[in-house]
Amino acid sequence: MTAKKVCVIGLDGASPLLISAWLDELPTFRRFRDEGLWGSSIPPLPAQTPVAWTTFMTGKNPGKHGIFSFIQRTPGSYQRRIAAPSFIKSDTLWQILSTHGKRVGVINVPMSTYDRINGFMIPGFLDRQEGIPQPQSIHELIKRRFRVNTMPGDVETDILAQARSNPDLLLDRIDEITELNAKISLHLLEHKPWDFFMTVFMGTDRIGHFFWNHIDPAHPNFTHNEFTDRAKQYYRSVDKILSEFLKRIPSNTLSILVSDHGFCPVTREVFLNNYLQQQEYLHVRDQKVDLARSLAVAYGYGDIWLNVSGREPNGMIKPGHEYQHLREEIIKSLQNIQINGESPIQQVVKREDVYWGPYVSEAADLIAIHNQQWQSARRPEILLQTSQSEYFRTNPLWSGGHDGSHNPEEVPGILGFLGPDLNKERSPLKAQLWDVAPTILQYLDIPIPQSMDGRPVTLDN
């Protein structure tokens, strides 16, 4: 009997809302719906790229894998650092597969790094070796055949910075990167041995962030224009790429289509630190937030940190009753914010109420979840030189959001399975993102670690 294989195609930020609306023009997506299992995946809190893909690759909630935000606090200080694969405190799916003798090929998965795997990898977003094929033999192959030294996984920051002034440049670059990534991925898929293969395309996320007001009719500022058509054309291009993958994989392969999150409309950005200052939880010095003298600070993305004695360098809050009481006060204060008769905050949650595991103490003390159309300011900043009591900014850089500011249930990703002996009666699916890794392990007859939070999706009868 031929050994089973798994091929995963990841589409960062691909929205079930868009795919459902455009399904008549997306025959390969439609094939997943009609011939396989199709539905949605619920990301973790926060529904951010580094947190969500780490949840996917570990089968665990952030309290067990240690990635809580795009920007994390450095323990024992007030400094922030960008999330990186070296912060992950759990084995990944490809490491587990490698331990059991499976050959893996992993391309452009955010937060992936070439460490303890049996196979090849092109590390993705946020790894220090991002885009560099490994091992060296794969690197040389890519250079010879495609005449590139690295494989760009995402749009360069200087082009992202021009998204408003030159949106066509951004869309053209997304198309170029997607085409090259598809060619490289398909070549490795066909010419290198693997039992598990995965590649991720990032263009769906960038289009969602910058053009959601042109592609989601529910957006309050929706305008149908050439960007609506270009976004739809991009999804058509991805559909054709998916078709090429399905043509080239062996018949005994389980194909999985997954995104780490979806999107919702964003029109306003609220500055939580102004409200914390209003309630005298936060202090300002030289027109900047004084981290050392403040009781609580919103670090961006809805993360709120308290200044706890014995934990922060200048801790002012005693652990125990004082800490718990202050958190309750802040929760009530922020949840009562009204801006022009609207509530930007849906709820504020304590870290231990949404995470479990050995690393919960490394998460923010509180997380503010916003109602749709609202998001948190991205940095620990305040609005200056204003006498208003409603601290917000309209027209943020992104018109589509999903991250720590939003309820994961309101920004679901896609999830589809296609392969032999699937029970189509089980559609539509609704699974947690951490359920995918144990599903893959079970399909490949590999024991599922007891520490995983996910439970396998039932694929057959």
C-alpha positions in Angstrom: 0.0 0.0 0.0 1.3 3.4 -1.0 2.1 5.7 2.0 -0.2 8.5 2.6 0.9 12.1 2.0 -0.4 15.6 3.1 -0.2 18.8 1.1 -1.2 22.1 2.8 -1.8 25.3 0.9 -1.9 28.3 3.2 -3.4 31.6 2.2 -2.6 34.2 4.8 -5.8 36.2 5.6 -8.0 34.5 3.0 -11.5 35.4 3.9 -14.5 33.0 3.7 -16.7 36.1 3.0 -14.9 36.8 -0.2 -14.6 33.2 -1.4 -18.3 32.6 -0.7 -19.2 35.7 -2.7 -16.9 34.9 -5.6 -17.3 31.1 -5.6 -18.9 31.0 -9.1 -15.6 32.4 -10.5 -13.3 30.1 -8.4 -13.7 26.6 -9.7 -10.9 25.1 -7.5 -12.2 26.6 -4.3 -15.6 25.3 -5.4 -14.1 21.8 -5.8 -13.1 21.8 -2.2 -16.7 22.6 -1.3 -18.4 20.2 -3.6 -16.0 17.2 -3.5 -14.4 17.5 -0.1 -15.0 19.1 3.3 -15.3 22.8 3.5 -15.9 25.4 6.2 -14.1 27.8 8.5 -11.3 27.8 11.0 -11.4 29.9 14.2 -8.1 31.6 14.9 -6.7 32.1 18.4 -6.8 35.4 20.3 -5.3 37.5 19.0 -5.9 36.6 15.4 -2.5 37.9 14.3 -0.3 36.2 11.7 2.5 35.1 14.1 0.2 33.9 16.8 -2.2 32.1 14.4 0.4 30.3 12.3 2.3 29.3 15.5 -1.0 27.9 16.8 -1.5 26.0 13.5 2.0 24.5 13.5 1.9 23.5 17.2 -1.7 22.5 17.7 -1.6 24.5 20.9 -3.0 27.7 22.4 -0.6 30.6 23.0 -0.3 29.7 26.7 1.5 26.6 25.6 3.6 27.9 22.6 4.5 31.3 24.0 3.6 33.6 21.1 1.0 36.1 22.3 1.3 39.1 19.9 3.1 40.5 16.9 5.0 42.7 19.4 5.9 41.1 22.8 7.4 42.5 25.9 10.9 41.6 26.8 10.7 39.9 30.2 11.8 42.0 33.1 11.8 45.3 31.2 9.5 47.8 29.5 11.0 47.1 26.0 9.1 45.5 23.2 10.4 43.1 20.6 9.0 41.6 17.4 7.9 38.0 17.6 10.3 35.5 16.1 10.5 31.7 15.7 13.1 31.5 18.4 10.4 32.5 20.9 8.3 29.4 20.2 8.4 27.1 23.2 6.9 24.0 21.6 7.8 21.5 18.9 6.2 22.3 15.5 4.3 19.9 13.2 7.3 19.5 10.9 9.6 18.7 13.8 7.2 16.0 15.1 6.9 14.6 11.5 10.6 14.6 11.1 11.1 12.8 14.4 8.9 10.0 13.1 10.9 9.7 9.9 8.6 11.7 7.6 10.1 13.9 4.9 8.9 17.4 5.0 9.0 20.4 2.6 7.9 23.8 4.2 7.8 27.0 2.2 7.1 30.5 3.3 5.1 29.6 6.5 5.3 32.7 8.8 7.2 31.9 12.0 8.9 28.8 10.5 12.6 28.2 10.9 15.0 25.6 9.6 15.6 23.6 12.8 15.5 19.9 13.4 13.6 18.9 10.3 14.0 16.0 7.9 13.7 17.8 4.6 13.9 21.3 3.0 12.5 24.7 4.0 12.3 28.2 2.8 11.7 30.1 6.0 8.8 32.6 6.1 7.8 35.9 7.6 9.6 37.0 10.8 12.5 34.4 10.6 16.0 35.8 10.4 16.6 33.5 7.4 13.4 34.5 5.7 13.4 33.6 2.0 16.7 31.7 2.0 16.2 28.1 0.8 17.7 25.4 3.0 19.7 23.1 2.9 22.4 24.4 0.6 21.5 22.0 -2.1 18.0 23.5 -2.4 19.5 26.9 -2.3 21.7 26.1 -5.3 18.8 24.5 -7.2 16.7 27.6 -6.8 19.5 29.9 -7.9 20.2 27.8 -11.0 16.7 27.3 -12.1 15.0 30.6 -11.1 18.0 32.9 -11.0 17.2 34.3 -7.5 19.2 34.1 -4.4 16.2 34.3 -2.1 12.5 33.8 -2.5 10.5 36.9 -1.5 7.7 35.7 0.8 6.0 39.1 1.3 5.9 42.6 -0.1 8.9 44.7 0.9 8.3 47.4 3.6 9.1 50.3 1.3 6.4 49.2 -1.1 3.9 48.7 1.7 4.7 52.3 2.9 3.5 53.5 -0.6 0.3 51.6 -0.6 -1.9 54.7 -0.4 0.0 56.8 -2.8 0.8 54.0 -5.3 -1.6 51.1 -4.8 -0.9 49.7 -8.3 2.8 49.3 -7.3 1.7 47.2 -4.3 -0.7 45.1 -6.4 1.8 44.5 -9.1 4.4 43.4 -6.6 1.9 41.0 -4.9 1.3 39.5 -8.3 5.1 39.1 -9.0 5.8 37.5 -5.7 2.8 35.1 -5.9 3.9 34.0 -9.4 7.5 33.3 -8.4 6.5 31.5 -5.2 4.1 29.3 -7.1 6.7 28.3 -9.6 9.3 27.5 -6.9 6.8 25.6 -4.8 5.4 23.6 -7.7 8.9 22.7 -8.8 10.0 21.5 -5.4 6.6 19.6 -5.0 7.3 17.7 -8.2 11.1 17.1 -8.0 11.9 16.6 -4.3 10.7 13.7 -2.1 8.2 14.6 0.6 5.5 13.1 2.9 4.3 16.4 4.1 4.4 19.6 1.9 3.3 23.1 2.8 3.5 26.5 1.2 1.9 29.8 2.1 0.9 32.8 -0.1 0.8 36.2 1.7 -0.9 38.3 -1.0 -4.4 37.6 0.3 -3.5 39.3 3.6 -2.1 42.4 2.0 -5.1 42.8 -0.3 -7.4 42.4 2.7 -5.7 45.0 4.8 -5.3 47.7 2.1 -8.4 47.2 -0.1 -11.1 45.8 2.2 -13.2 49.0 1.6 -13.2 48.1 -2.1 -14.0 44.4 -1.7 -16.4 44.0 1.2 -19.8 45.5 0.4 -20.5 45.6 4.2 -17.7 48.1 4.7 -19.2 51.5 5.6 -16.9 53.1 3.1 -17.3 50.5 0.3 -16.5 51.8 -3.2 -16.5 49.5 -6.2 -13.6 50.5 -8.5 -10.7 49.0 -10.3 -9.2 47.7 -7.0 -12.4 45.6 -6.5 -11.7 44.0 -9.8 -8.0 43.5 -9.2 -8.7 41.9 -5.8 -11.1 39.5 -7.4 -8.6 38.8 -10.2 -6.0 37.9 -7.6 -8.3 35.3 -6.0 -8.8 33.9 -9.5 -5.0 33.7 -10.0 -4.7 31.9 -6.6 -7.5 29.5 -7.7 -5.5 28.6 -10.8 -2.4 28.0 -8.7 -4.4 25.7 -6.4 -5.5 23.8 -9.5 -1.9 23.2 -10.6 -1.1 21.8 -7.1 -4.1 19.4 -7.3 -2.9 18.2 -10.8 0.6 17.4 -9.6 0.1 15.7 -6.3 -0.2 11.9 -6.0 -3.7 10.4 -5.7 -3.1 9.2 -2.1 -2.6 12.8 -0.9 -4.8 14.7 1.5 -4.9 18.3 0.3 -5.7 21.0 2.9 -6.6 24.6 2.2 -6.3 26.9 5.2 -6.0 30.5 6.2 -4.9 31.8 9.6 -7.7 34.4 9.9 -10.1 36.5 7.8 -11.0 40.2 7.9 -13.6 42.7 9.1 -14.1 46.4 8.3 -12.0 49.0 10.1 -12.8 52.7 10.0 -11.5 54.1 13.3 -8.5 53.7 15.6 -8.9 54.3 19.3 -6.1 55.5 21.6 -6.6 53.4 24.8 -3.7 55.2 26.5 -5.6 58.5 26.5 -8.4 56.8 28.4 -5.9 55.2 30.8 -4.4 58.7 31.3 -7.9 60.2 31.9 -8.4 57.7 34.8 -4.9 58.4 36.1 -3.6 54.9 35.4 -1.1 56.3 33.0 1.4 59.2 33.1 3.1 61.2 30.4 6.5 62.8 30.4 7.9 64.9 27.5 4.8 64.2 25.5 5.4 60.4 25.6 3.9 57.7 27.8 6.0 57.3 30.9 6.2 53.5 31.1 8.0 53.4 34.5 5.6 55.8 36.3 2.3 54.4 34.9 0.2 51.8 36.5 -1.1 50.5 33.2 -0.1 50.9 29.5 -1.8 49.8 26.3 1.1 48.5 24.1 -0.9 48.3 20.9 -3.1 45.6 19.3 -5.2 45.8 22.4 -2.5 44.5 24.8 -2.6 46.1 28.2 0.2 45.7 30.7 0.2 46.5 34.4 3.3 47.8 36.2 3.7 44.9 38.7 6.1 44.9 41.6 8.7 42.2 41.3 8.0 41.8 37.5 8.7 45.2 36.0 11.8 47.2 36.8 9.8 50.0 38.6 6.8 47.9 39.6 4.2 49.8 41.5 1.3 47.3 41.9 1.4 44.6 44.5 0.7 41.1 43.2 -2.5 39.5 44.6 -5.5 41.5 45.7 -4.2 44.9 44.6 -3.3 43.5 41.1 -6.7 41.8 40.7 -8.6 44.8 42.0 -6.9 47.2 39.5 -7.6 44.9 36.6 -11.3 44.9 37.4 -11.2 48.7 37.6 -9.6 49.0 34.2 -11.9 46.4 32.6 -14.9 48.4 33.8 -13.4 51.7 32.7 -12.5 50.6 29.2 -15.7 48.7 28.5 -17.7 51.9 29.4 -16.0 54.0 26.8 -18.5 55.8 24.5 -17.4 57.6 21.4 -20.1 59.6 19.6 -22.6 57.2 21.1 -20.7 54.1 20.1 -18.8 51.5 22.2 -15.5 50.7 20.6 -14.7 48.0 23.1 -16.6 44.7 22.9 -15.0 43.3 26.0 -11.7 43.3 28.0 -10.5 39.9 29.0 -7.9 38.6 31.5 -5.1 36.5 30.2 -5.9 33.5 32.4 -9.5 33.5 31.0 -8.4 32.9 27.4 -5.0 31.1 27.7 -3.9 28.0 29.6 -0.5 26.4 30.0 3.0 27.1 31.4 3.5 30.4 29.7 0.3 32.3 30.5 2.3 34.6 32.8 4.2 36.0 29.7 1.0 37.3 28.1 -0.4 40.8 28.5 -2.4 41.2 31.8 -5.5 42.3 29.8 -6.6 42.2 26.2 -9.1 44.6 24.8 -11.3 43.2 22.0 -12.9 45.8 19.8 -16.2 45.9 18.0 -16.1 45.8 14.2 -14.9 49.1 12.6 -12.7 49.9 15.6 -9.1 48.9 16.3 -6.4 49.9 18.8 -3.6 52.2 18.0 -0.6 50.3 17.0 2.0 51.7 19.5 2.0 52.8 23.1 1.2 56.4 22.2 -1.4 59.0 23.0 -3.1 61.8 21.0 -1.4 65.0 21.9 -2.6 68.7 21.8 -6.3 67.9 21.9 -9.0 69.0 24.3 -11.5 66.3 23.2 -12.6 63.5 25.5 -13.1 61.1 22.6 -9.6 59.9 21.6 -9.8 58.3 18.2 -8.6 58.7 14.6 -10.6 58.1 11.5 -9.3 56.6 8.2 -6.5 54.4 9.6 -3.9 53.1 7.1 -5.8 49.7 6.8 -9.4 49.5 5.9 -9.5 45.8 6.9 -8.5 44.3 10.2 -8.3 41.1 12.2 -5.7 41.2 14.9 -5.7 41.6 18.7 -8.4 44.2 18.4 -11.0 41.8 17.1 -13.0 38.8 18.3 -11.6 35.7 16.5 -15.1 34.4 15.9 -15.8 37.5 13.8 -12.7 37.1 11.6 -12.6 33.3 10.8 -10.3 31.8 8.2 -11.0 29.1 5.6 -10.5 25.4 6.0 -11.0 22.8 3.4 -10.0 19.1 2.9 -9.8 17.2 -0.4 -8.7 13.7 -0.9 -9.6 10.0 -0.8 -12.5 8.6 1.3 -13.7 11.9 2.8 -17.2 12.0 4.3 -18.7 15.0 2.5 -21.7 14.9 4.8 -19.6 16.6 7.5 -19.5 19.9 5.7 -19.8 22.7 6.5 -16.8 22.5 8.9 -16.1 24.8 11.8 -12.9 23.9 13.6 -10.3 25.7 15.7 -7.0 26.5 14.0 -5.2 24.3 16.5 -7.3 21.3 15.3 -5.4 21.1 12.0 -2.1 19.8 13.2 -3.5 16.8 15.1 -5.7 16.1 12.1 -2.6 15.8 9.9 -0.8 13.6 12.5 -3.8 11.3 12.7 -4.1 11.0 9.0 -0.4 10.0 8.7 -0.8 7.5 11.6 1.5 9.4 13.9 0.7 9.6 17.7 -0.8 13.0 18.7 1.1 14.5 21.6 -1.1 14.8 24.7 0.0 18.4 25.2 -1.8 19.4 22.0 -5.0 21.4 22.6 -6.5 20.5 19.2 -8.6 17.5 18.4 -8.6 15.9 14.9 -11.3 16.8 12.5 -13.2 13.7 11.6 -12.6 13.2 7.8 -14.2 9.8 7.1 -17.2 7.7 8.3 
